[in-house]
Amino acid sequence: MRHNVAPSAARAGRALTHSTGTRINTGMQIGLVGDIHGAWDEQDTRFFNTAGYDALLLTGDLPRFVGSLPIARALSALTPPAYMIAGNHDATGLVQLYAEMADHPRLKRVTALGMPERVARLAETLSPITLGAYSRHPLAENLDLVVARPHAMGGDRLYFRDYLSRVHGVTDLDGSRAALCRVIDEAARDIVILAHNGPAGLGETPDAPFGCDFDPARGDFGDVDLAEAITHARATGHRVRAVVAGHMHHLSKDGRVWRRTAAVAHDTLYINAARVPRIENGGARRHHIALDVTENETTAETRWVDADGNIVAREALPVTDDGASPAPVDAL
């Protein structure tokens, strides 16, 4: 296998490219939309319906804080095949989010009571978009999408345990890893993984793709179950072509640190798509990422689109100078 990530790729403005020897009979171009948080309108729908993408992947977190259904209704007008994973702000409420963050056992149980119905309503509203969770979806011949644990909030804790137990039979991170591994075992050799939060192992600093910026002492805020499932995929002969996630916004909460948004390791391209807000300059710039998966390479670049649907900027996804991700990724 070979990597086509030149040390000067970011400086030269080229797309981040990773090559493999894997054969995909049909190349795909996939549009990636990170955490929306209310930033979606008719211009976005019109653009993605005419952009020519073979599929769209959405990392979730539709509302500004809570209340996903209005954005879900707007997204349902999308015509390309589209897949979404629910984020921690989807089908949840203010009190429930507080209970999960505070790890309040009784309040977590009470606020989770109506969550299966809320998630079902979200899935119905999104239709024909597929709301995935611990699931596999064919993208092309020899290429499957694997959707990971929904409603992830990062760190080493299983959030929304009551809901995950009731609907997916998952009661801890080991159970989540096992559920993901079962899905991977049934998948095609080549897979793309869609998650809300990314995997552990991509760095511990606030500027790492999934490093904790709001509490740097917590270090790597990636999901351990996802990292272990990726390791399992490789061990069982799968090629993980890309892992697409969000949750950890590109700009830190204090507004001082921009995180690295891409990494390459073990022949896998990792992408954090969570540019928040994704619409800037009063609607003049709208963020998404284009992911190309062909017979022998995986390529990604950031694209900025104006309100008329014109691509006004293309930017390489920033990686470290040697074209590889930080050292901790080797643990994956």
C-alpha positions as a LaTeX table, in Angstrom:
\begin{tabular}{lrrr}
\hline
Residue & $x$ (\AA) & $y$ (\AA) & $z$ (\AA) \\
\hline
Met1 & 0.00 & 0.00 & 0.00 \\
Arg2 & 1.11 & 3.56 & $-0.53$ \\
His3 & 0.23 & 7.00 & 0.75 \\
Asn4 & $-0.09$ & 9.95 & $-1.59$ \\
Val5 & $-0.09$ & 12.56 & 1.18 \\
Ala6 & 2.74 & 14.90 & 0.36 \\
Pro7 & 4.28 & 16.90 & 3.24 \\
Ser8 & 3.38 & 20.08 & 1.39 \\
Ala9 & $-0.19$ & 19.05 & 0.56 \\
Ala10 & $-1.85$ & 21.51 & 2.92 \\
Arg11 & 0.47 & 24.34 & 1.97 \\
Ala12 & $-0.12$ & 23.71 & $-1.73$ \\
Gly13 & $-3.89$ & 23.67 & $-1.25$ \\
Arg14 & $-4.33$ & 20.14 & $-2.57$ \\
Ala15 & $-6.84$ & 17.66 & $-1.24$ \\
Leu16 & $-5.82$ & 15.18 & 1.43 \\
Thr17 & $-5.31$ & 11.88 & $-0.39$ \\
His18 & $-4.72$ & 8.35 & 0.84 \\
Ser19 & $-4.17$ & 5.46 & $-1.56$ \\
Thr20 & $-4.74$ & 1.74 & $-1.05$ \\
Gly21 & $-4.58$ & $-1.35$ & $-3.23$ \\
Thr22 & $-8.25$ & $-2.13$ & $-2.62$ \\
Arg23 & $-10.52$ & $-2.47$ & $-5.65$ \\
Ile24 & $-13.85$ & $-0.66$ & $-5.66$ \\
Asn25 & $-15.76$ & $-1.49$ & $-8.82$ \\
Thr26 & $-17.62$ & 1.81 & $-8.69$ \\
Gly27 & $-15.98$ & 5.01 & $-7.49$ \\
Met28 & $-18.08$ & 7.21 & $-5.24$ \\
Gln29 & $-18.16$ & 10.88 & $-4.35$ \\
Ile30 & $-19.78$ & 11.42 & $-0.97$ \\
Gly31 & $-20.80$ & 14.74 & 0.57 \\
Leu32 & $-20.09$ & 15.05 & 4.30 \\
Val33 & $-22.11$ & 17.46 & 6.44 \\
Gly34 & $-20.89$ & 17.98 & 9.99 \\
Asp35 & $-22.93$ & 19.00 & 13.03 \\
Ile36 & $-25.66$ & 21.30 & 11.69 \\
His37 & $-26.79$ & 23.03 & 14.91 \\
Gly38 & $-29.55$ & 24.93 & 13.12 \\
Ala39 & $-27.40$ & 26.04 & 10.17 \\
Trp40 & $-29.39$ & 24.69 & 7.22 \\
Asp41 & $-31.75$ & 26.33 & 4.76 \\
Glu42 & $-33.35$ & 25.92 & 1.33 \\
Gln43 & $-30.15$ & 26.99 & $-0.42$ \\
Asp44 & $-28.32$ & 24.06 & 1.18 \\
Thr45 & $-31.04$ & 21.63 & 0.10 \\
Arg46 & $-30.99$ & 22.99 & $-3.44$ \\
Phe47 & $-27.20$ & 22.71 & $-3.65$ \\
Phe48 & $-26.95$ & 19.13 & $-2.42$ \\
Asn49 & $-29.84$ & 18.04 & $-4.65$ \\
Thr50 & $-27.93$ & 19.21 & $-7.74$ \\
Ala51 & $-24.28$ & 18.77 & $-6.69$ \\
Gly52 & $-24.03$ & 15.25 & $-8.08$ \\
Tyr53 & $-22.93$ & 13.45 & $-4.92$ \\
Asp54 & $-23.60$ & 9.72 & $-4.92$ \\
Ala55 & $-24.48$ & 9.83 & $-1.23$ \\
Leu56 & $-24.56$ & 12.21 & 1.73 \\
Leu57 & $-23.41$ & 11.48 & 5.29 \\
Leu58 & $-24.55$ & 13.63 & 8.23 \\
Thr59 & $-22.91$ & 13.50 & 11.67 \\
Gly60 & $-26.04$ & 14.64 & 13.54 \\
Asp61 & $-26.74$ & 17.39 & 16.11 \\
Leu62 & $-29.43$ & 19.06 & 14.02 \\
Pro63 & $-30.75$ & 21.75 & 16.42 \\
Arg64 & $-28.96$ & 24.68 & 17.95 \\
Phe65 & $-29.46$ & 22.94 & 21.27 \\
Val66 & $-32.64$ & 20.84 & 21.39 \\
Gly67 & $-35.57$ & 20.28 & 19.02 \\
Ser68 & $-34.38$ & 18.37 & 15.94 \\
Leu69 & $-37.64$ & 18.06 & 14.01 \\
Pro70 & $-37.68$ & 21.42 & 12.14 \\
Ile71 & $-34.24$ & 20.77 & 10.62 \\
Ala72 & $-35.17$ & 17.13 & 10.02 \\
Arg73 & $-38.18$ & 18.26 & 7.96 \\
Ala74 & $-35.94$ & 20.48 & 5.85 \\
Leu75 & $-33.42$ & 17.67 & 5.36 \\
Ser76 & $-36.16$ & 15.29 & 4.23 \\
Ala77 & $-36.31$ & 17.22 & 0.94 \\
Leu78 & $-32.85$ & 15.93 & 0.01 \\
Thr79 & $-32.95$ & 13.62 & $-3.00$ \\
Pro80 & $-29.53$ & 11.86 & $-3.01$ \\
Pro81 & $-29.23$ & 8.75 & $-0.82$ \\
Ala82 & $-28.45$ & 10.14 & 2.64 \\
Tyr83 & $-27.51$ & 8.63 & 5.99 \\
Met84 & $-27.39$ & 10.23 & 9.42 \\
Ile85 & $-26.29$ & 9.25 & 12.90 \\
Ala86 & $-28.03$ & 10.91 & 15.84 \\
Gly87 & $-25.93$ & 13.21 & 17.99 \\
Asn88 & $-26.33$ & 13.99 & 21.66 \\
His89 & $-28.62$ & 16.93 & 20.80 \\
Asp90 & $-30.97$ & 14.82 & 18.67 \\
Ala91 & $-34.20$ & 13.46 & 20.23 \\
Thr92 & $-33.01$ & 14.61 & 23.66 \\
Gly93 & $-34.00$ & 17.45 & 25.98 \\
Leu94 & $-32.38$ & 20.05 & 28.21 \\
Val95 & $-33.02$ & 18.17 & 31.44 \\
Gln96 & $-31.89$ & 14.90 & 29.89 \\
Leu97 & $-28.63$ & 16.41 & 28.67 \\
Tyr98 & $-28.02$ & 17.84 & 32.14 \\
Ala99 & $-28.73$ & 14.44 & 33.71 \\
Glu100 & $-26.27$ & 12.71 & 31.38 \\
Met101 & $-23.51$ & 15.28 & 31.90 \\
Ala102 & $-24.03$ & 15.26 & 35.68 \\
Asp103 & $-24.28$ & 11.45 & 35.67 \\
His104 & $-27.43$ & 11.62 & 37.80 \\
Pro105 & $-28.77$ & 8.02 & 37.82 \\
Arg106 & $-32.41$ & 8.63 & 38.72 \\
Leu107 & $-32.80$ & 11.67 & 36.49 \\
Lys108 & $-31.18$ & 9.80 & 33.60 \\
Arg109 & $-33.70$ & 6.99 & 33.94 \\
Val110 & $-36.69$ & 9.34 & 34.10 \\
Thr111 & $-35.66$ & 11.51 & 31.16 \\
Ala112 & $-34.89$ & 8.47 & 29.00 \\
Leu113 & $-38.44$ & 7.11 & 29.26 \\
Gly114 & $-39.72$ & 8.75 & 26.09 \\
Met115 & $-36.50$ & 8.61 & 24.11 \\
Pro116 & $-37.34$ & 5.58 & 21.91 \\
Glu117 & $-40.47$ & 7.35 & 20.73 \\
Arg118 & $-38.57$ & 10.60 & 20.13 \\
Val119 & $-35.93$ & 8.80 & 18.07 \\
Ala120 & $-38.63$ & 7.00 & 16.07 \\
Arg121 & $-40.32$ & 10.35 & 15.39 \\
Leu122 & $-36.99$ & 11.80 & 14.26 \\
Ala123 & $-36.41$ & 8.86 & 11.89 \\
Glu124 & $-39.91$ & 9.24 & 10.46 \\
Thr125 & $-39.45$ & 12.98 & 9.96 \\
Leu126 & $-36.07$ & 12.53 & 8.27 \\
Ser127 & $-37.38$ & 9.97 & 5.76 \\
Pro128 & $-36.20$ & 9.19 & 3.11 \\
Ile129 & $-32.92$ & 9.89 & 4.91 \\
Thr130 & $-31.80$ & 6.79 & 6.79 \\
Leu131 & $-31.17$ & 7.29 & 10.51 \\
Gly132 & $-28.60$ & 4.62 & 11.33 \\
Ala133 & $-27.26$ & 3.11 & 14.55 \\
Tyr134 & $-25.17$ & $-0.04$ & 14.91 \\
Ser135 & $-26.13$ & $-0.70$ & 11.30 \\
Arg136 & $-24.74$ & $-1.52$ & 7.86 \\
His137 & $-25.79$ & 0.06 & 4.56 \\
Pro138 & $-24.44$ & $-0.76$ & 1.07 \\
Leu139 & $-22.93$ & 2.27 & $-0.67$ \\
Ala140 & $-21.49$ & 0.59 & $-3.76$ \\
Glu141 & $-20.32$ & $-2.81$ & $-4.88$ \\
Asn142 & $-17.73$ & $-3.92$ & $-2.30$ \\
Leu143 & $-18.23$ & $-0.78$ & $-0.19$ \\
Asp144 & $-20.49$ & $-0.60$ & 2.88 \\
Leu145 & $-21.33$ & 2.16 & 5.33 \\
Val146 & $-21.16$ & 1.18 & 9.01 \\
Val147 & $-23.04$ & 3.51 & 11.36 \\
Ala148 & $-21.63$ & 3.53 & 14.90 \\
Arg149 & $-23.05$ & 4.27 & 18.38 \\
Pro150 & $-25.64$ & 7.07 & 18.31 \\
His151 & $-25.87$ & 10.00 & 20.75 \\
Ala152 & $-22.17$ & 9.74 & 21.69 \\
Met153 & $-20.80$ & 12.52 & 23.90 \\
Gly154 & $-17.12$ & 11.56 & 24.07 \\
Gly155 & $-14.87$ & 10.32 & 26.81 \\
Asp156 & $-14.88$ & 6.93 & 28.49 \\
Arg157 & $-18.54$ & 6.79 & 29.53 \\
Leu158 & $-21.59$ & 5.26 & 27.86 \\
Tyr159 & $-24.08$ & 8.13 & 27.68 \\
Phe160 & $-27.82$ & 7.47 & 27.28 \\
Arg161 & $-27.34$ & 3.97 & 28.68 \\
Asp162 & $-31.04$ & 3.43 & 29.45 \\
Tyr163 & $-32.03$ & 4.16 & 25.87 \\
Leu164 & $-29.19$ & 2.13 & 24.34 \\
Ser165 & $-30.01$ & $-0.81$ & 26.60 \\
Arg166 & $-33.70$ & $-0.77$ & 25.75 \\
Val167 & $-33.35$ & $-0.32$ & 21.99 \\
His168 & $-29.96$ & $-1.83$ & 21.12 \\
Gly169 & $-29.22$ & $-4.15$ & 24.04 \\
Val170 & $-26.06$ & $-2.17$ & 24.86 \\
Thr171 & $-25.35$ & $-1.62$ & 28.57 \\
Asp172 & $-21.65$ & $-0.69$ & 28.60 \\
Leu173 & $-18.77$ & 0.23 & 26.31 \\
Asp174 & $-17.73$ & $-3.40$ & 25.93 \\
Gly175 & $-21.23$ & $-4.22$ & 24.75 \\
Ser176 & $-21.11$ & $-1.31$ & 22.34 \\
Arg177 & $-17.79$ & $-2.54$ & 20.94 \\
Ala178 & $-19.25$ & $-6.02$ & 20.51 \\
Ala179 & $-22.32$ & $-4.64$ & 18.73 \\
Leu180 & $-20.15$ & $-2.65$ & 16.34 \\
Cys181 & $-17.93$ & $-5.67$ & 15.69 \\
Arg182 & $-20.96$ & $-7.78$ & 14.80 \\
Val183 & $-22.02$ & $-5.21$ & 12.22 \\
Ile184 & $-18.49$ & $-5.04$ & 10.81 \\
Asp185 & $-18.31$ & $-8.82$ & 10.54 \\
Glu186 & $-21.30$ & $-8.72$ & 8.16 \\
Ala187 & $-19.94$ & $-5.82$ & 6.09 \\
Ala188 & $-18.12$ & $-5.79$ & 2.77 \\
Arg189 & $-14.34$ & $-5.82$ & 2.81 \\
Asp190 & $-14.18$ & $-2.05$ & 2.30 \\
Ile191 & $-16.09$ & 0.13 & 4.74 \\
Val192 & $-16.70$ & 3.77 & 5.59 \\
Ile193 & $-17.68$ & 4.40 & 9.22 \\
Leu194 & $-20.09$ & 7.18 & 10.22 \\
Ala195 & $-20.00$ & 8.20 & 13.89 \\
His196 & $-21.14$ & 11.20 & 15.90 \\
Asn197 & $-17.92$ & 11.39 & 17.92 \\
Gly198 & $-14.65$ & 10.07 & 16.56 \\
Pro199 & $-12.46$ & 7.25 & 17.89 \\
Ala200 & $-9.95$ & 7.39 & 20.71 \\
Gly201 & $-6.30$ & 7.33 & 19.71 \\
Leu202 & $-6.00$ & 10.46 & 17.58 \\
Gly203 & $-4.27$ & 12.65 & 20.15 \\
Glu204 & $-4.68$ & 14.09 & 23.63 \\
Thr205 & $-4.21$ & 17.82 & 23.06 \\
Pro206 & $-7.09$ & 20.30 & 22.57 \\
Asp207 & $-6.14$ & 20.71 & 18.90 \\
Ala208 & $-6.25$ & 16.95 & 18.19 \\
Pro209 & $-9.15$ & 15.83 & 15.97 \\
Phe210 & $-11.10$ & 14.61 & 19.02 \\
Gly211 & $-9.10$ & 16.09 & 21.89 \\
Cys212 & $-10.98$ & 17.71 & 24.77 \\
Asp213 & $-10.81$ & 21.49 & 24.33 \\
Phe214 & $-13.21$ & 22.50 & 27.13 \\
Asp215 & $-11.25$ & 20.55 & 29.78 \\
Pro216 & $-7.73$ & 19.83 & 28.47 \\
Ala217 & $-6.97$ & 17.65 & 31.49 \\
Arg218 & $-9.39$ & 15.07 & 30.06 \\
Gly219 & $-7.11$ & 14.63 & 27.05 \\
Asp220 & $-8.25$ & 12.25 & 24.33 \\
Phe221 & $-12.05$ & 12.53 & 24.16 \\
Gly222 & $-12.56$ & 9.96 & 21.42 \\
Asp223 & $-14.74$ & 6.87 & 21.78 \\
Val224 & $-12.88$ & 3.77 & 22.97 \\
Asp225 & $-15.53$ & 1.36 & 21.68 \\
Leu226 & $-15.21$ & 2.81 & 18.19 \\
Ala227 & $-11.41$ & 2.62 & 18.27 \\
Glu228 & $-11.54$ & $-1.03$ & 19.31 \\
Ala229 & $-14.08$ & $-1.82$ & 16.59 \\
Ile230 & $-11.77$ & $-0.27$ & 14.00 \\
Thr231 & $-8.92$ & $-2.45$ & 15.26 \\
His232 & $-11.24$ & $-5.47$ & 14.97 \\
Ala233 & $-12.14$ & $-4.50$ & 11.41 \\
Arg234 & $-8.50$ & $-4.49$ & 10.36 \\
Ala235 & $-7.79$ & $-7.76$ & 12.18 \\
Thr236 & $-10.61$ & $-9.47$ & 10.29 \\
Gly237 & $-9.47$ & $-8.35$ & 6.85 \\
His238 & $-11.56$ & $-5.22$ & 6.33 \\
Arg239 & $-10.22$ & $-2.02$ & 4.80 \\
Val240 & $-11.51$ & 0.97 & 6.75 \\
Arg241 & $-11.36$ & 3.54 & 3.99 \\
Ala242 & $-12.61$ & 6.48 & 6.06 \\
Val243 & $-14.05$ & 7.33 & 9.46 \\
Val244 & $-16.35$ & 10.37 & 9.39 \\
Ala245 & $-17.43$ & 12.02 & 12.66 \\
Gly246 & $-18.18$ & 15.34 & 14.31 \\
His247 & $-19.18$ & 16.40 & 17.86 \\
Met248 & $-15.86$ & 18.08 & 18.71 \\
His249 & $-16.28$ & 21.42 & 16.95 \\
His250 & $-13.37$ & 22.75 & 14.91 \\
Leu251 & $-13.05$ & 25.90 & 17.03 \\
Ser252 & $-12.57$ & 25.44 & 20.77 \\
Lys253 & $-15.21$ & 26.72 & 23.19 \\
Asp254 & $-12.95$ & 29.58 & 24.28 \\
Gly255 & $-12.43$ & 30.58 & 20.65 \\
Arg256 & $-8.64$ & 30.32 & 20.82 \\
Val257 & $-7.77$ & 26.91 & 19.34 \\
Trp258 & $-8.54$ & 25.46 & 15.93 \\
Arg259 & $-8.26$ & 21.70 & 15.98 \\
Arg260 & $-6.71$ & 19.49 & 13.33 \\
Thr261 & $-9.59$ & 18.08 & 11.35 \\
Ala262 & $-8.04$ & 15.11 & 9.58 \\
Ala263 & $-5.56$ & 12.30 & 10.16 \\
Val264 & $-4.23$ & 9.31 & 8.28 \\
Ala265 & $-3.11$ & 6.10 & 9.97 \\
His266 & $-3.09$ & 2.41 & 9.13 \\
Asp267 & $-4.50$ & 3.13 & 5.67 \\
Thr268 & $-7.54$ & 4.91 & 7.12 \\
Leu269 & $-8.55$ & 8.54 & 6.59 \\
Tyr270 & $-10.12$ & 10.11 & 9.71 \\
Ile271 & $-12.26$ & 13.22 & 9.24 \\
Asn272 & $-13.81$ & 15.57 & 11.79 \\
Ala273 & $-16.52$ & 17.39 & 9.82 \\
Ala274 & $-17.92$ & 19.54 & 12.67 \\
Arg275 & $-17.40$ & 23.07 & 11.42 \\
Val276 & $-19.78$ & 25.05 & 13.68 \\
Pro277 & $-21.39$ & 27.22 & 12.53 \\
Arg278 & $-21.24$ & 25.66 & 9.09 \\
Ile279 & $-22.84$ & 28.76 & 7.53 \\
Glu280 & $-20.74$ & 31.93 & 7.74 \\
Asn281 & $-20.76$ & 35.52 & 6.50 \\
Gly282 & $-24.53$ & 35.83 & 6.52 \\
Gly283 & $-24.99$ & 32.80 & 4.29 \\
Ala284 & $-22.22$ & 33.62 & 1.82 \\
Arg285 & $-20.09$ & 30.62 & 2.86 \\
Arg286 & $-21.46$ & 27.14 & 3.59 \\
His287 & $-19.20$ & 24.31 & 4.71 \\
His288 & $-19.11$ & 20.68 & 3.71 \\
Ile289 & $-16.47$ & 18.09 & 2.83 \\
Ala290 & $-16.20$ & 16.09 & $-0.38$ \\
Leu291 & $-15.00$ & 12.50 & 0.07 \\
Asp292 & $-13.97$ & 10.50 & $-2.99$ \\
Val293 & $-13.54$ & 6.73 & $-2.72$ \\
Thr294 & $-12.23$ & 5.13 & $-5.91$ \\
Glu295 & $-10.62$ & 1.83 & $-6.81$ \\
Asn296 & $-7.30$ & 2.66 & $-5.19$ \\
Glu297 & $-7.49$ & 5.88 & $-3.25$ \\
Thr298 & $-9.50$ & 7.92 & $-0.77$ \\
Thr299 & $-9.48$ & 11.70 & $-1.21$ \\
Ala300 & $-11.11$ & 14.48 & 0.79 \\
Glu301 & $-11.26$ & 18.25 & 0.67 \\
Thr302 & $-13.23$ & 21.02 & 2.34 \\
Arg303 & $-15.57$ & 22.92 & 0.06 \\
Trp304 & $-17.19$ & 26.28 & 0.71 \\
Val305 & $-20.33$ & 27.08 & $-1.28$ \\
Asp306 & $-22.13$ & 30.40 & $-1.64$ \\
Ala307 & $-25.89$ & 30.95 & $-1.44$ \\
Asp308 & $-26.20$ & 30.44 & $-5.20$ \\
Gly309 & $-24.58$ & 27.02 & $-5.07$ \\
Asn310 & $-21.20$ & 28.05 & $-6.46$ \\
Ile311 & $-18.09$ & 26.49 & $-4.95$ \\
Val312 & $-16.12$ & 29.55 & $-3.86$ \\
Ala313 & $-13.23$ & 27.82 & $-2.06$ \\
Arg314 & $-11.57$ & 24.44 & $-1.83$ \\
Glu315 & $-9.23$ & 23.73 & 1.05 \\
Ala316 & $-7.01$ & 20.80 & 1.88 \\
Leu317 & $-7.83$ & 19.14 & 5.18 \\
Pro318 & $-4.91$ & 20.01 & 7.49 \\
Val319 & $-2.64$ & 17.15 & 8.53 \\
Thr320 & 0.73 & 17.06 & 10.27 \\
Asp321 & 3.74 & 18.05 & 8.18 \\
Asp322 & 4.84 & 14.49 & 7.44 \\
Gly323 & 1.41 & 13.61 & 6.08 \\
Ala324 & 0.55 & 11.43 & 9.06 \\
Ser325 & $-1.53$ & 11.87 & 12.14 \\
Pro326 & $-0.05$ & 12.44 & 15.61 \\
Ala327 & 1.81 & 9.57 & 17.23 \\
Pro328 & $-1.07$ & 8.41 & 19.50 \\
Val329 & $-3.04$ & 7.29 & 16.46 \\
Asp330 & $-0.70$ & 4.29 & 16.17 \\
Ala331 & $-2.65$ & 2.75 & 19.03 \\
Leu332 & $-5.60$ & 2.26 & 16.69 \\
\hline
\end{tabular}
